[in-house]
Amino acid sequence: MLRRMTEPPFRPREKLVEKQKYFQNIHKHTYLKGPYDKITSVAIPVALAATSLYMIGRGIYNMSHGIGKKE
């Protein structure tokens, strides 16, 4: 005997169709489609790059001037 087990979906089908239409009609890059994607895809990497460049520059300056050497 074959029984089908049905469980309710996580979201209503209408909401899924609405979100699919929204994301398919946006003409942005795929990694910038969500509301907070600019923060995670742009701002955080730029902040990490700026911090690392500052620390590299400070290290080169300190090495060239002999600052912070251990005796």
PQR file of N, CA, C, O and H, with PARSE charges and radii, in Angstrom:
ATOM      1  N   MET A   1       0.841  -1.183   0.000 -0.4000 1.5000
ATOM      2  CA  MET A   1       0.000   0.000   0.000 -0.0000 2.0000
ATOM      3  C   MET A   1       0.891   1.255   0.000  0.5500 1.7000
ATOM      4  O   MET A   1       1.772   1.406   0.847 -0.5500 1.4000
ATOM      5  N   LEU A   2       0.649   2.118  -0.937 -0.4000 1.5000
ATOM      6  CA  LEU A   2       1.455   3.316  -1.088 -0.0000 2.0000
ATOM      7  C   LEU A   2       0.688   4.523  -0.553  0.5500 1.7000
ATOM      8  O   LEU A   2      -0.404   4.846  -1.020 -0.5500 1.4000
ATOM      9  H   LEU A   2      -0.066   1.996  -1.625  0.4000 1.0000
ATOM     10  N   ARG A   3       1.292   5.181   0.444 -0.4000 1.5000
ATOM     11  CA  ARG A   3       0.670   6.382   1.000 -0.0000 2.0000
ATOM     12  C   ARG A   3       1.559   7.578   0.718  0.5500 1.7000
ATOM     13  O   ARG A   3       2.782   7.499   0.833 -0.5500 1.4000
ATOM     14  H   ARG A   3       2.179   4.918   0.823  0.4000 1.0000
ATOM     15  N   ARG A   4       0.949   8.658   0.357 -0.4000 1.5000
ATOM     16  CA  ARG A   4       1.710   9.883   0.147 -0.0000 2.0000
ATOM     17  C   ARG A   4       1.688  10.701   1.430  0.5500 1.7000
ATOM     18  O   ARG A   4       0.642  10.938   2.034 -0.5500 1.4000
ATOM     19  H   ARG A   4      -0.044   8.722   0.264  0.4000 1.0000
ATOM     20  N   MET A   5       2.871  11.115   1.815 -0.4000 1.5000
ATOM     21  CA  MET A   5       2.937  11.969   3.004 -0.0000 2.0000
ATOM     22  C   MET A   5       3.073  13.398   2.512  0.5500 1.7000
ATOM     23  O   MET A   5       3.999  13.730   1.772 -0.5500 1.4000
ATOM     24  H   MET A   5       3.721  10.923   1.324  0.4000 1.0000
ATOM     25  N   THR A   6       2.170  14.208   2.919 -0.4000 1.5000
ATOM     26  CA  THR A   6       2.240  15.609   2.523 -0.0000 2.0000
ATOM     27  C   THR A   6       2.469  16.439   3.771  0.5500 1.7000
ATOM     28  O   THR A   6       1.870  16.212   4.822 -0.5500 1.4000
ATOM     29  H   THR A   6       1.418  13.938   3.520  0.4000 1.0000
ATOM     30  N   GLU A   7       3.335  17.386   3.620 -0.4000 1.5000
ATOM     31  CA  GLU A   7       3.559  18.319   4.719 -0.0000 2.0000
ATOM     32  C   GLU A   7       3.387  19.722   4.179  0.5500 1.7000
ATOM     33  O   GLU A   7       3.578  19.958   2.986 -0.5500 1.4000
ATOM     34  H   GLU A   7       3.821  17.571   2.766  0.4000 1.0000
ATOM     35  N   PRO A   8       3.031  20.645   5.031 -0.5600 1.5000
ATOM     36  CA  PRO A   8       2.803  22.009   4.546  0.2800 2.0000
ATOM     37  C   PRO A   8       4.122  22.638   4.093  0.5500 1.7000
ATOM     38  O   PRO A   8       5.168  22.355   4.677 -0.5500 1.4000
ATOM     39  N   PRO A   9       4.089  23.478   3.070 -0.5600 1.5000
ATOM     40  CA  PRO A   9       5.317  24.129   2.595  0.2800 2.0000
ATOM     41  C   PRO A   9       5.813  25.154   3.614  0.5500 1.7000
ATOM     42  O   PRO A   9       5.069  25.620   4.477 -0.5500 1.4000
ATOM     43  N   PHE A  10       7.094  25.485   3.481 -0.4000 1.5000
ATOM     44  CA  PHE A  10       7.675  26.481   4.387 -0.0000 2.0000
ATOM     45  C   PHE A  10       7.076  27.858   4.164  0.5500 1.7000
ATOM     46  O   PHE A  10       6.838  28.607   5.112 -0.5500 1.4000
ATOM     47  H   PHE A  10       7.698  25.106   2.780  0.4000 1.0000
ATOM     48  N   ARG A  11       6.839  28.181   2.911 -0.4000 1.5000
ATOM     49  CA  ARG A  11       6.242  29.467   2.570 -0.0000 2.0000
ATOM     50  C   ARG A  11       5.073  29.235   1.628  0.5500 1.7000
ATOM     51  O   ARG A  11       5.046  28.242   0.900 -0.5500 1.4000
ATOM     52  H   ARG A  11       7.032  27.572   2.141  0.4000 1.0000
ATOM     53  N   PRO A  12       4.128  30.127   1.638 -0.5600 1.5000
ATOM     54  CA  PRO A  12       3.029  29.998   0.667  0.2800 2.0000
ATOM     55  C   PRO A  12       3.553  30.166  -0.766  0.5500 1.7000
ATOM     56  O   PRO A  12       4.503  30.910  -1.009 -0.5500 1.4000
ATOM     57  N   ARG A  13       2.935  29.479  -1.681 -0.4000 1.5000
ATOM     58  CA  ARG A  13       3.373  29.514  -3.080 -0.0000 2.0000
ATOM     59  C   ARG A  13       3.311  30.939  -3.654  0.5500 1.7000
ATOM     60  O   ARG A  13       4.153  31.313  -4.469 -0.5500 1.4000
ATOM     61  H   ARG A  13       2.163  28.874  -1.484  0.4000 1.0000
ATOM     62  N   GLU A  14       2.332  31.721  -3.237 -0.4000 1.5000
ATOM     63  CA  GLU A  14       2.201  33.087  -3.768 -0.0000 2.0000
ATOM     64  C   GLU A  14       3.411  33.937  -3.399  0.5500 1.7000
ATOM     65  O   GLU A  14       3.893  34.730  -4.207 -0.5500 1.4000
ATOM     66  H   GLU A  14       1.647  31.417  -2.575  0.4000 1.0000
ATOM     67  N   LYS A  15       3.900  33.762  -2.163 -0.4000 1.5000
ATOM     68  CA  LYS A  15       5.083  34.527  -1.730 -0.0000 2.0000
ATOM     69  C   LYS A  15       6.305  34.127  -2.550  0.5500 1.7000
ATOM     70  O   LYS A  15       7.106  34.976  -2.942 -0.5500 1.4000
ATOM     71  H   LYS A  15       3.509  33.117  -1.506  0.4000 1.0000
ATOM     72  N   LEU A  16       6.440  32.813  -2.809 -0.4000 1.5000
ATOM     73  CA  LEU A  16       7.579  32.341  -3.606 -0.0000 2.0000
ATOM     74  C   LEU A  16       7.540  32.918  -5.014  0.5500 1.7000
ATOM     75  O   LEU A  16       8.560  33.375  -5.531 -0.5500 1.4000
ATOM     76  H   LEU A  16       5.789  32.124  -2.491  0.4000 1.0000
ATOM     77  N   VAL A  17       6.376  32.896  -5.627 -0.4000 1.5000
ATOM     78  CA  VAL A  17       6.248  33.423  -6.987 -0.0000 2.0000
ATOM     79  C   VAL A  17       6.546  34.915  -6.998  0.5500 1.7000
ATOM     80  O   VAL A  17       7.191  35.418  -7.918 -0.5500 1.4000
ATOM     81  H   VAL A  17       5.548  32.525  -5.207  0.4000 1.0000
ATOM     82  N   GLU A  18       6.077  35.620  -5.978 -0.4000 1.5000
ATOM     83  CA  GLU A  18       6.328  37.067  -5.885 -0.0000 2.0000
ATOM     84  C   GLU A  18       7.822  37.353  -5.764  0.5500 1.7000
ATOM     85  O   GLU A  18       8.337  38.238  -6.449 -0.5500 1.4000
ATOM     86  H   GLU A  18       5.553  35.212  -5.230  0.4000 1.0000
ATOM     87  N   LYS A  19       8.526  36.614  -4.901 -0.4000 1.5000
ATOM     88  CA  LYS A  19       9.967  36.825  -4.736 -0.0000 2.0000
ATOM     89  C   LYS A  19      10.736  36.429  -5.996  0.5500 1.7000
ATOM     90  O   LYS A  19      11.708  37.091  -6.360 -0.5500 1.4000
ATOM     91  H   LYS A  19       8.108  35.895  -4.346  0.4000 1.0000
ATOM     92  N   GLN A  20      10.311  35.359  -6.662 -0.4000 1.5000
ATOM     93  CA  GLN A  20      10.979  34.954  -7.902 -0.0000 2.0000
ATOM     94  C   GLN A  20      10.851  36.046  -8.959  0.5500 1.7000
ATOM     95  O   GLN A  20      11.821  36.360  -9.649 -0.5500 1.4000
ATOM     96  H   GLN A  20       9.521  34.821  -6.366  0.4000 1.0000
ATOM     97  N   LYS A  21       9.673  36.616  -9.087 -0.4000 1.5000
ATOM     98  CA  LYS A  21       9.479  37.686 -10.069 -0.0000 2.0000
ATOM     99  C   LYS A  21      10.351  38.888  -9.724  0.5500 1.7000
ATOM    100  O   LYS A  21      10.942  39.512 -10.606 -0.5500 1.4000
ATOM    101  H   LYS A  21       8.885  36.361  -8.526  0.4000 1.0000
ATOM    102  N   TYR A  22      10.425  39.210  -8.423 -0.4000 1.5000
ATOM    103  CA  TYR A  22      11.231  40.352  -7.991 -0.0000 2.0000
ATOM    104  C   TYR A  22      12.694  40.144  -8.363  0.5500 1.7000
ATOM    105  O   TYR A  22      13.318  41.034  -8.941 -0.5500 1.4000
ATOM    106  H   TYR A  22       9.945  38.703  -7.707  0.4000 1.0000
ATOM    107  N   PHE A  23      13.250  38.970  -8.035 -0.4000 1.5000
ATOM    108  CA  PHE A  23      14.667  38.734  -8.275 -0.0000 2.0000
ATOM    109  C   PHE A  23      14.985  38.524  -9.748  0.5500 1.7000
ATOM    110  O   PHE A  23      16.104  38.802 -10.178 -0.5500 1.4000
ATOM    111  H   PHE A  23      12.743  38.247  -7.565  0.4000 1.0000
ATOM    112  N   GLN A  24      14.035  38.044 -10.521 -0.4000 1.5000
ATOM    113  CA  GLN A  24      14.295  37.850 -11.946 -0.0000 2.0000
ATOM    114  C   GLN A  24      14.227  39.160 -12.719  0.5500 1.7000
ATOM    115  O   GLN A  24      14.804  39.263 -13.801 -0.5500 1.4000
ATOM    116  H   GLN A  24      13.126  37.818 -10.172  0.4000 1.0000
ATOM    117  N   ASN A  25      13.537  40.153 -12.190 -0.4000 1.5000
ATOM    118  CA  ASN A  25      13.384  41.417 -12.914 -0.0000 2.0000
ATOM    119  C   ASN A  25      14.439  42.452 -12.545  0.5500 1.7000
ATOM    120  O   ASN A  25      14.517  43.497 -13.191 -0.5500 1.4000
ATOM    121  H   ASN A  25      13.068  40.069 -11.311  0.4000 1.0000
ATOM    122  N   ILE A  26      15.245  42.194 -11.533 -0.4000 1.5000
ATOM    123  CA  ILE A  26      16.279  43.152 -11.149 -0.0000 2.0000
ATOM    124  C   ILE A  26      17.440  43.049 -12.128  0.5500 1.7000
ATOM    125  O   ILE A  26      17.872  41.949 -12.471 -0.5500 1.4000
ATOM    126  H   ILE A  26      15.181  41.345 -11.008  0.4000 1.0000
ATOM    127  N   HIS A  27      17.943  44.190 -12.576 -0.4000 1.5000
ATOM    128  CA  HIS A  27      19.041  44.185 -13.539 -0.0000 2.0000
ATOM    129  C   HIS A  27      20.349  44.569 -12.861  0.5500 1.7000
ATOM    130  O   HIS A  27      21.101  45.401 -13.367 -0.5500 1.4000
ATOM    131  H   HIS A  27      17.592  45.084 -12.297  0.4000 1.0000
ATOM    132  N   LYS A  28      20.610  43.962 -11.724 -0.4000 1.5000
ATOM    133  CA  LYS A  28      21.877  44.165 -11.024 -0.0000 2.0000
ATOM    134  C   LYS A  28      22.671  42.874 -11.112  0.5500 1.7000
ATOM    135  O   LYS A  28      22.186  41.867 -11.628 -0.5500 1.4000
ATOM    136  H   LYS A  28      19.999  43.286 -11.313  0.4000 1.0000
ATOM    137  N   HIS A  29      23.899  42.915 -10.603 -0.4000 1.5000
ATOM    138  CA  HIS A  29      24.676  41.690 -10.524 -0.0000 2.0000
ATOM    139  C   HIS A  29      24.007  40.748  -9.536  0.5500 1.7000
ATOM    140  O   HIS A  29      23.311  41.192  -8.623 -0.5500 1.4000
ATOM    141  H   HIS A  29      24.292  43.734 -10.184  0.4000 1.0000
ATOM    142  N   THR A  30      24.213  39.468  -9.713 -0.4000 1.5000
ATOM    143  CA  THR A  30      23.520  38.493  -8.872 -0.0000 2.0000
ATOM    144  C   THR A  30      23.940  38.586  -7.419  0.5500 1.7000
ATOM    145  O   THR A  30      23.151  38.242  -6.539 -0.5500 1.4000
ATOM    146  H   THR A  30      24.778  39.107 -10.455  0.4000 1.0000
ATOM    147  N   TYR A  31      25.166  39.043  -7.129 -0.4000 1.5000
ATOM    148  CA  TYR A  31      25.605  39.110  -5.745 -0.0000 2.0000
ATOM    149  C   TYR A  31      25.169  40.406  -5.060  0.5500 1.7000
ATOM    150  O   TYR A  31      25.500  40.613  -3.892 -0.5500 1.4000
ATOM    151  H   TYR A  31      25.807  39.322  -7.844  0.4000 1.0000
ATOM    152  N   LEU A  32      24.445  41.273  -5.742 -0.4000 1.5000
ATOM    153  CA  LEU A  32      23.969  42.520  -5.127 -0.0000 2.0000
ATOM    154  C   LEU A  32      22.451  42.630  -5.167  0.5500 1.7000
ATOM    155  O   LEU A  32      21.923  43.742  -5.189 -0.5500 1.4000
ATOM    156  H   LEU A  32      24.175  41.104  -6.690  0.4000 1.0000
ATOM    157  N   LYS A  33      21.740  41.517  -5.176 -0.4000 1.5000
ATOM    158  CA  LYS A  33      20.292  41.590  -5.336 -0.0000 2.0000
ATOM    159  C   LYS A  33      19.539  41.797  -4.036  0.5500 1.7000
ATOM    160  O   LYS A  33      18.449  42.368  -4.057 -0.5500 1.4000
ATOM    161  H   LYS A  33      22.169  40.613  -5.158  0.4000 1.0000
ATOM    162  N   GLY A  34      20.071  41.360  -2.914 -0.4000 1.5000
ATOM    163  CA  GLY A  34      19.364  41.487  -1.654 -0.0000 2.0000
ATOM    164  C   GLY A  34      19.530  42.861  -1.046  0.5500 1.7000
ATOM    165  O   GLY A  34      20.349  43.651  -1.516 -0.5500 1.4000
ATOM    166  H   GLY A  34      20.956  40.896  -2.897  0.4000 1.0000
ATOM    167  N   PRO A  35      18.765  43.162  -0.004 -0.5600 1.5000
ATOM    168  CA  PRO A  35      18.834  44.498   0.603  0.2800 2.0000
ATOM    169  C   PRO A  35      20.145  44.766   1.347  0.5500 1.7000
ATOM    170  O   PRO A  35      20.592  45.912   1.395 -0.5500 1.4000
ATOM    171  N   TYR A  36      20.762  43.750   1.922 -0.4000 1.5000
ATOM    172  CA  TYR A  36      21.996  43.966   2.686 -0.0000 2.0000
ATOM    173  C   TYR A  36      23.228  43.447   1.953  0.5500 1.7000
ATOM    174  O   TYR A  36      24.300  43.348   2.551 -0.5500 1.4000
ATOM    175  H   TYR A  36      20.398  42.819   1.883  0.4000 1.0000
ATOM    176  N   ASP A  37      23.099  43.118   0.685 -0.4000 1.5000
ATOM    177  CA  ASP A  37      24.218  42.526  -0.040 -0.0000 2.0000
ATOM    178  C   ASP A  37      25.330  43.528  -0.316  0.5500 1.7000
ATOM    179  O   ASP A  37      26.485  43.132  -0.475 -0.5500 1.4000
ATOM    180  H   ASP A  37      22.228  43.199   0.199  0.4000 1.0000
ATOM    181  N   LYS A  38      25.010  44.805  -0.377 -0.4000 1.5000
ATOM    182  CA  LYS A  38      26.069  45.786  -0.608 -0.0000 2.0000
ATOM    183  C   LYS A  38      27.009  45.860   0.590  0.5500 1.7000
ATOM    184  O   LYS A  38      28.201  46.124   0.440 -0.5500 1.4000
ATOM    185  H   LYS A  38      24.072  45.127  -0.248  0.4000 1.0000
ATOM    186  N   ILE A  39      26.459  45.624   1.782 -0.4000 1.5000
ATOM    187  CA  ILE A  39      27.301  45.654   2.983 -0.0000 2.0000
ATOM    188  C   ILE A  39      28.257  44.470   2.974  0.5500 1.7000
ATOM    189  O   ILE A  39      29.455  44.632   3.207 -0.5500 1.4000
ATOM    190  H   ILE A  39      25.490  45.410   1.904  0.4000 1.0000
ATOM    191  N   THR A  40      27.730  43.279   2.704 -0.4000 1.5000
ATOM    192  CA  THR A  40      28.575  42.092   2.794 -0.0000 2.0000
ATOM    193  C   THR A  40      29.476  41.916   1.582  0.5500 1.7000
ATOM    194  O   THR A  40      30.563  41.352   1.713 -0.5500 1.4000
ATOM    195  H   THR A  40      26.757  43.147   2.514  0.4000 1.0000
ATOM    196  N   SER A  41      29.064  42.377   0.410 -0.4000 1.5000
ATOM    197  CA  SER A  41      29.861  42.147  -0.791 -0.0000 2.0000
ATOM    198  C   SER A  41      30.784  43.302  -1.137  0.5500 1.7000
ATOM    199  O   SER A  41      31.735  43.114  -1.896 -0.5500 1.4000
ATOM    200  H   SER A  41      28.182  42.835   0.304  0.4000 1.0000
ATOM    201  N   VAL A  42      30.536  44.473  -0.612 -0.4000 1.5000
ATOM    202  CA  VAL A  42      31.345  45.632  -0.978 -0.0000 2.0000
ATOM    203  C   VAL A  42      32.016  46.253   0.241  0.5500 1.7000
ATOM    204  O   VAL A  42      33.239  46.396   0.258 -0.5500 1.4000
ATOM    205  H   VAL A  42      29.763  44.626   0.005  0.4000 1.0000
ATOM    206  N   ALA A  43      31.251  46.621   1.253 -0.4000 1.5000
ATOM    207  CA  ALA A  43      31.785  47.399   2.364 -0.0000 2.0000
ATOM    208  C   ALA A  43      32.794  46.609   3.194  0.5500 1.7000
ATOM    209  O   ALA A  43      33.854  47.136   3.530 -0.5500 1.4000
ATOM    210  H   ALA A  43      30.258  46.504   1.239  0.4000 1.0000
ATOM    211  N   ILE A  44      32.490  45.367   3.528 -0.4000 1.5000
ATOM    212  CA  ILE A  44      33.404  44.586   4.366 -0.0000 2.0000
ATOM    213  C   ILE A  44      34.721  44.302   3.642  0.5500 1.7000
ATOM    214  O   ILE A  44      35.776  44.502   4.244 -0.5500 1.4000
ATOM    215  H   ILE A  44      31.629  44.939   3.255  0.4000 1.0000
ATOM    216  N   PRO A  45      34.721  43.842   2.373 -0.5600 1.5000
ATOM    217  CA  PRO A  45      36.011  43.655   1.695  0.2800 2.0000
ATOM    218  C   PRO A  45      36.809  44.948   1.531  0.5500 1.7000
ATOM    219  O   PRO A  45      38.035  44.932   1.643 -0.5500 1.4000
ATOM    220  N   VAL A  46      36.134  46.059   1.269 -0.4000 1.5000
ATOM    221  CA  VAL A  46      36.853  47.334   1.140 -0.0000 2.0000
ATOM    222  C   VAL A  46      37.483  47.722   2.473  0.5500 1.7000
ATOM    223  O   VAL A  46      38.616  48.201   2.509 -0.5500 1.4000
ATOM    224  H   VAL A  46      35.139  46.072   1.178  0.4000 1.0000
ATOM    225  N   ALA A  47      36.751  47.516   3.573 -0.4000 1.5000
ATOM    226  CA  ALA A  47      37.305  47.831   4.892 -0.0000 2.0000
ATOM    227  C   ALA A  47      38.502  46.937   5.216  0.5500 1.7000
ATOM    228  O   ALA A  47      39.502  47.412   5.752 -0.5500 1.4000
ATOM    229  H   ALA A  47      35.831  47.127   3.544  0.4000 1.0000
ATOM    230  N   LEU A  48      38.405  45.654   4.897 -0.4000 1.5000
ATOM    231  CA  LEU A  48      39.537  44.751   5.143 -0.0000 2.0000
ATOM    232  C   LEU A  48      40.743  45.136   4.296  0.5500 1.7000
ATOM    233  O   LEU A  48      41.872  45.113   4.787 -0.5500 1.4000
ATOM    234  H   LEU A  48      37.592  45.268   4.462  0.4000 1.0000
ATOM    235  N   ALA A  49      40.525  45.487   3.040 -0.4000 1.5000
ATOM    236  CA  ALA A  49      41.626  45.885   2.168 -0.0000 2.0000
ATOM    237  C   ALA A  49      42.277  47.173   2.671  0.5500 1.7000
ATOM    238  O   ALA A  49      43.504  47.281   2.686 -0.5500 1.4000
ATOM    239  H   ALA A  49      39.608  45.505   2.641  0.4000 1.0000
ATOM    240  N   ALA A  50      41.472  48.143   3.078 -0.4000 1.5000
ATOM    241  CA  ALA A  50      42.024  49.409   3.572 -0.0000 2.0000
ATOM    242  C   ALA A  50      42.829  49.195   4.853  0.5500 1.7000
ATOM    243  O   ALA A  50      43.903  49.774   5.018 -0.5500 1.4000
ATOM    244  H   ALA A  50      40.476  48.055   3.066  0.4000 1.0000
ATOM    245  N   THR A  51      42.315  48.372   5.751 -0.4000 1.5000
ATOM    246  CA  THR A  51      43.033  48.083   6.996 -0.0000 2.0000
ATOM    247  C   THR A  51      44.353  47.383   6.723  0.5500 1.7000
ATOM    248  O   THR A  51      45.376  47.722   7.318 -0.5500 1.4000
ATOM    249  H   THR A  51      41.443  47.901   5.618  0.4000 1.0000
ATOM    250  N   SER A  52      44.332  46.409   5.824 -0.4000 1.5000
ATOM    251  CA  SER A  52      45.575  45.680   5.542 -0.0000 2.0000
ATOM    252  C   SER A  52      46.594  46.581   4.856  0.5500 1.7000
ATOM    253  O   SER A  52      47.785  46.495   5.153 -0.5500 1.4000
ATOM    254  H   SER A  52      43.502  46.134   5.341  0.4000 1.0000
ATOM    255  N   LEU A  53      46.150  47.444   3.945 -0.4000 1.5000
ATOM    256  CA  LEU A  53      47.094  48.376   3.303 -0.0000 2.0000
ATOM    257  C   LEU A  53      47.690  49.347   4.306  0.5500 1.7000
ATOM    258  O   LEU A  53      48.877  49.664   4.235 -0.5500 1.4000
ATOM    259  H   LEU A  53      45.182  47.514   3.704  0.4000 1.0000
ATOM    260  N   TYR A  54      46.876  49.822   5.240 -0.4000 1.5000
ATOM    261  CA  TYR A  54      47.394  50.714   6.275 -0.0000 2.0000
ATOM    262  C   TYR A  54      48.441  50.010   7.129  0.5500 1.7000
ATOM    263  O   TYR A  54      49.493  50.578   7.422 -0.5500 1.4000
ATOM    264  H   TYR A  54      45.911  49.565   5.298  0.4000 1.0000
ATOM    265  N   MET A  55      48.151  48.769   7.529 -0.4000 1.5000
ATOM    266  CA  MET A  55      49.093  48.042   8.380 -0.0000 2.0000
ATOM    267  C   MET A  55      50.376  47.697   7.633  0.5500 1.7000
ATOM    268  O   MET A  55      51.455  47.729   8.224 -0.5500 1.4000
ATOM    269  H   MET A  55      47.297  48.308   7.290  0.4000 1.0000
ATOM    270  N   ILE A  56      50.280  47.369   6.345 -0.4000 1.5000
ATOM    271  CA  ILE A  56      51.487  47.115   5.549 -0.0000 2.0000
ATOM    272  C   ILE A  56      52.315  48.386   5.432  0.5500 1.7000
ATOM    273  O   ILE A  56      53.536  48.357   5.586 -0.5500 1.4000
ATOM    274  H   ILE A  56      49.403  47.343   5.865  0.4000 1.0000
ATOM    275  N   GLY A  57      51.647  49.500   5.160 -0.4000 1.5000
ATOM    276  CA  GLY A  57      52.363  50.785   5.053 -0.0000 2.0000
ATOM    277  C   GLY A  57      53.039  51.170   6.357  0.5500 1.7000
ATOM    278  O   GLY A  57      54.174  51.646   6.359 -0.5500 1.4000
ATOM    279  H   GLY A  57      50.656  49.524   5.035  0.4000 1.0000
ATOM    280  N   ARG A  58      52.338  50.963   7.467 -0.4000 1.5000
ATOM    281  CA  ARG A  58      52.923  51.280   8.770 -0.0000 2.0000
ATOM    282  C   ARG A  58      54.117  50.384   9.060  0.5500 1.7000
ATOM    283  O   ARG A  58      55.115  50.840   9.617 -0.5500 1.4000
ATOM    284  H   ARG A  58      51.415  50.577   7.466  0.4000 1.0000
ATOM    285  N   GLY A  59      54.021  49.118   8.687 -0.4000 1.5000
ATOM    286  CA  GLY A  59      55.133  48.193   8.896 -0.0000 2.0000
ATOM    287  C   GLY A  59      56.349  48.568   8.079  0.5500 1.7000
ATOM    288  O   GLY A  59      57.477  48.520   8.570 -0.5500 1.4000
ATOM    289  H   GLY A  59      53.210  48.748   8.234  0.4000 1.0000
ATOM    290  N   ILE A  60      56.119  48.943   6.825 -0.4000 1.5000
ATOM    291  CA  ILE A  60      57.250  49.355   5.973 -0.0000 2.0000
ATOM    292  C   ILE A  60      57.879  50.626   6.521  0.5500 1.7000
ATOM    293  O   ILE A  60      59.105  50.741   6.542 -0.5500 1.4000
ATOM    294  H   ILE A  60      55.203  48.982   6.425  0.4000 1.0000
ATOM    295  N   TYR A  61      57.079  51.576   6.962 -0.4000 1.5000
ATOM    296  CA  TYR A  61      57.608  52.815   7.540 -0.0000 2.0000
ATOM    297  C   TYR A  61      58.433  52.522   8.799  0.5500 1.7000
ATOM    298  O   TYR A  61      59.532  53.048   8.971 -0.5500 1.4000
ATOM    299  H   TYR A  61      56.083  51.483   6.946  0.4000 1.0000
ATOM    300  N   ASN A  62      57.883  51.678   9.670 -0.4000 1.5000
ATOM    301  CA  ASN A  62      58.599  51.349  10.900 -0.0000 2.0000
ATOM    302  C   ASN A  62      59.908  50.623  10.602  0.5500 1.7000
ATOM    303  O   ASN A  62      60.916  50.886  11.259 -0.5500 1.4000
ATOM    304  H   ASN A  62      56.989  51.251   9.531  0.4000 1.0000
ATOM    305  N   MET A  63      59.914  49.720   9.629 -0.4000 1.5000
ATOM    306  CA  MET A  63      61.139  49.009   9.295 -0.0000 2.0000
ATOM    307  C   MET A  63      62.180  49.945   8.700  0.5500 1.7000
ATOM    308  O   MET A  63      63.368  49.824   9.000 -0.5500 1.4000
ATOM    309  H   MET A  63      59.096  49.507   9.096  0.4000 1.0000
ATOM    310  N   SER A  64      61.744  50.879   7.856 -0.4000 1.5000
ATOM    311  CA  SER A  64      62.704  51.761   7.208 -0.0000 2.0000
ATOM    312  C   SER A  64      63.286  52.784   8.178  0.5500 1.7000
ATOM    313  O   SER A  64      64.375  53.307   7.943 -0.5500 1.4000
ATOM    314  H   SER A  64      60.779  50.977   7.612  0.4000 1.0000
ATOM    315  N   HIS A  65      62.570  53.076   9.272 -0.4000 1.5000
ATOM    316  CA  HIS A  65      63.071  54.032  10.250 -0.0000 2.0000
ATOM    317  C   HIS A  65      63.588  53.367  11.524  0.5500 1.7000
ATOM    318  O   HIS A  65      64.049  54.050  12.439 -0.5500 1.4000
ATOM    319  H   HIS A  65      61.685  52.652   9.464  0.4000 1.0000
ATOM    320  N   GLY A  66      63.515  52.051  11.585 -0.4000 1.5000
ATOM    321  CA  GLY A  66      64.045  51.330  12.746 -0.0000 2.0000
ATOM    322  C   GLY A  66      63.197  51.503  13.984  0.5500 1.7000
ATOM    323  O   GLY A  66      63.724  51.441  15.094 -0.5500 1.4000
ATOM    324  H   GLY A  66      63.141  51.496  10.842  0.4000 1.0000
ATOM    325  N   ILE A  67      61.937  51.711  13.840 -0.4000 1.5000
ATOM    326  CA  ILE A  67      61.056  51.915  14.983 -0.0000 2.0000
ATOM    327  C   ILE A  67      60.514  50.565  15.433  0.5500 1.7000
ATOM    328  O   ILE A  67      60.164  49.727  14.602 -0.5500 1.4000
ATOM    329  H   ILE A  67      61.509  51.761  12.937  0.4000 1.0000
ATOM    330  N   GLY A  68      60.442  50.352  16.747 -0.4000 1.5000
ATOM    331  CA  GLY A  68      59.794  49.167  17.295 -0.0000 2.0000
ATOM    332  C   GLY A  68      60.640  47.922  17.255  0.5500 1.7000
ATOM    333  O   GLY A  68      60.101  46.816  17.303 -0.5500 1.4000
ATOM    334  H   GLY A  68      60.725  51.033  17.421  0.4000 1.0000
ATOM    335  N   LYS A  69      61.969  48.062  17.167 -0.4000 1.5000
ATOM    336  CA  LYS A  69      62.814  46.880  17.154 -0.0000 2.0000
ATOM    337  C   LYS A  69      62.937  46.323  18.564  0.5500 1.7000
ATOM    338  O   LYS A  69      62.934  47.066  19.545 -0.5500 1.4000
ATOM    339  H   LYS A  69      62.407  48.960  17.128  0.4000 1.0000
ATOM    340  N   LYS A  70      63.045  45.005  18.646 -0.4000 1.5000
ATOM    341  CA  LYS A  70      63.290  44.389  19.944 -0.0000 2.0000
ATOM    342  C   LYS A  70      64.796  44.287  20.143  0.5500 1.7000
ATOM    343  O   LYS A  70      65.537  43.967  19.212 -0.5500 1.4000
ATOM    344  H   LYS A  70      63.047  44.401  17.849  0.4000 1.0000
ATOM    345  N   GLU A  71      65.235  44.558  21.354 -0.4000 1.5000
ATOM    346  CA  GLU A  71      66.683  44.537  21.659 -0.0000 2.0000
ATOM    347  C   GLU A  71      67.159  43.139  21.882  0.5500 1.7000
ATOM    348  O   GLU A  71      68.342  42.924  22.149 -0.5500 1.4000
ATOM    349  H   GLU A  71      64.634  44.818  22.109  0.4000 1.0000
TER
END
